Amino acid sequence: MHTLVEETTFKSKNRYSMALTQEWKLLLSESRPPELYHMNGGWVERQNVAERPEYGSVRRDLEQRPQAFWRW
């Protein structure tokens, strides 16, 4: 899943991307560490689990999704 903002006033100096499923949200940025949240079908980001080894396969899977659209 991805979105496109056609008219924006925000101009980022760093590239960033997001992968979102019903269960997970991954945020990637050149200027910040990765963020991975288990969304549980909701919209509240409760705890960043990006560095926890037990979620490594989820993180790797989600990291590949934005790259299919935009190569850094």
ZIMO-V710077 format. One line per field, one symbol per residue. ss: DSSP state (H for helix, E for strand, L for the rest). phi: phi as a letter, one per 40 degrees, with the letter a starting at -180 (. if undefined). Layout:
ss->???
phi->???
This chain:
ss->LLLLLLLLLLLLLLLEEEEELLLEEEEEELLLLLEEEELLLLLLLLLLLLLLHHHHHHHHHHHHHHHLLLLL
phi->.abbccbbbcbccbcaaabbbccbbbbbacbbccbbbccfgbbbccacbdccdcbdccccccccccccbbcc
